């Protein structure tokens, strides 16, 4: 666990072993089965999460009660309901496991306190946040500039692991197409 997190963090900043140990000491290891909620819509998100094993999706319910997947996370990804986490307001999203998961969570209060004692930690989260904004902008561009078939091809080409692990109906929801249309796209290959 420590090595996995250390390897990820060192992609952004260098931490001493003492800094990493102080960070990990504030984290809690969680194991959940498939289809379990990490956060439900309306709850306040008090944690940041680092996925060690498994796969999760973030989604909301539209006005007709249909799940609309907004993001996925797999091993070595951070995830949270960011607006709820930052503002400490009810979450618009739910976060649920797709596979059995093992992850670390750290409370906002603990992380905020660590920012004061480990300056590199704040830099790490800032750099991660910048990369997340870039990814969101890229996704917005893709949705605005590409038709459904092109979005499917882009997603399949750039995220092949998701196609092996994520149920088809969730991929369809993420791509904003019907499962039937996704099936026809897959069968045309």
BELDA-V628900 format. One record per residue. N is the residue number from 1. RES is the residue in one small letter. D_FIRST is the distance of its C-alpha to the first C-alpha in Angstrom with 2 decimals. Layout:
N;RES;D_FIRST
N;RES;D_FIRST
This chain:
1;x;0.00
2;x;3.80
3;x;5.50
4;x;5.14
5;x;6.26
6;x;8.48
7;x;9.98
8;x;10.88
9;x;12.35
10;x;14.25
11;x;16.08
12;x;17.89
13;x;18.08
14;x;17.38
15;x;15.62
16;x;16.28
17;x;13.76
18;x;15.66
19;x;15.39
20;x;11.65
21;x;11.58
22;x;14.27
23;x;12.58
24;x;9.41
25;x;12.11
26;x;13.78
27;x;11.16
28;x;11.41
29;x;9.32
30;x;11.93
31;x;12.96
32;x;16.22
33;x;18.69
34;x;20.53
35;x;23.04
36;x;21.75
37;x;22.28
38;x;19.69
39;x;22.69
40;x;26.35
41;x;29.09
42;x;30.89
43;x;28.05
44;x;26.90
45;x;23.37
46;x;21.87
47;x;18.23
48;x;16.19
49;x;13.39
50;x;10.42
51;x;10.21
52;x;7.27
53;x;10.08
54;x;13.78
55;x;16.55
56;x;18.40
57;x;21.74
58;x;23.58
59;x;27.26
60;x;30.48
61;x;33.68
62;x;36.76
63;x;40.24
64;x;40.85
65;x;37.72
66;x;35.96
67;x;32.22
68;x;31.66
69;x;28.21
70;x;27.41
71;x;23.92
72;x;21.02
73;x;17.29
74;x;14.96
75;x;11.53
76;x;10.48
77;x;13.39
78;x;14.18
79;x;16.90
80;x;19.34
81;x;23.08
82;x;23.89
83;x;27.51
84;x;26.92
85;x;24.05
86;x;26.18
87;x;29.48
88;x;28.29
89;x;30.62
90;x;30.57
91;x;28.46
92;x;30.46
93;x;27.54
94;x;25.63
95;x;22.05
96;x;21.55
97;x;19.24
98;x;20.80
99;x;18.56
100;x;16.46
101;x;13.37
102;x;9.98
103;x;9.35
104;x;9.00
105;x;12.49
106;x;14.33
107;x;18.06
108;x;20.60
109;x;22.26
110;x;19.24
111;x;18.41
112;x;22.13
113;x;22.38
114;x;19.55
115;x;21.48
116;x;24.29
117;x;22.49
118;x;20.16
119;x;22.42
120;x;20.00
121;x;17.84
122;x;20.96
123;x;21.64
124;x;18.24
125;x;18.93
126;x;22.53
127;x;21.76
128;x;19.51
129;x;22.38
130;x;24.87
131;x;23.18
132;x;23.10
133;x;26.81
134;x;27.61
135;x;26.02
136;x;28.02
137;x;31.15
138;x;30.71
139;x;30.40
140;x;33.50
141;x;35.38
142;x;34.57
143;x;35.83
144;x;38.92
145;x;39.86
146;x;39.02
147;x;40.60
148;x;38.61
149;x;38.81
150;x;37.60
151;x;34.60
152;x;33.74
153;x;34.12
154;x;32.05
155;x;29.17
156;x;29.45
157;x;29.64
158;x;26.86
159;x;24.31
160;x;25.05
161;x;21.76
162;x;22.77
163;x;26.07
164;x;24.53
165;x;22.29
166;x;24.04
167;x;27.22
168;x;30.36
169;x;31.61
170;x;28.54
171;x;28.94
172;x;32.62
173;x;31.96
174;x;29.73
175;x;32.46
176;x;35.16
177;x;37.06
178;x;38.08
179;x;36.31
180;x;39.67
181;x;39.86
182;x;36.33
183;x;37.40
184;x;40.52
185;x;38.60
186;x;36.32
187;x;39.40
188;x;41.30
189;x;38.98
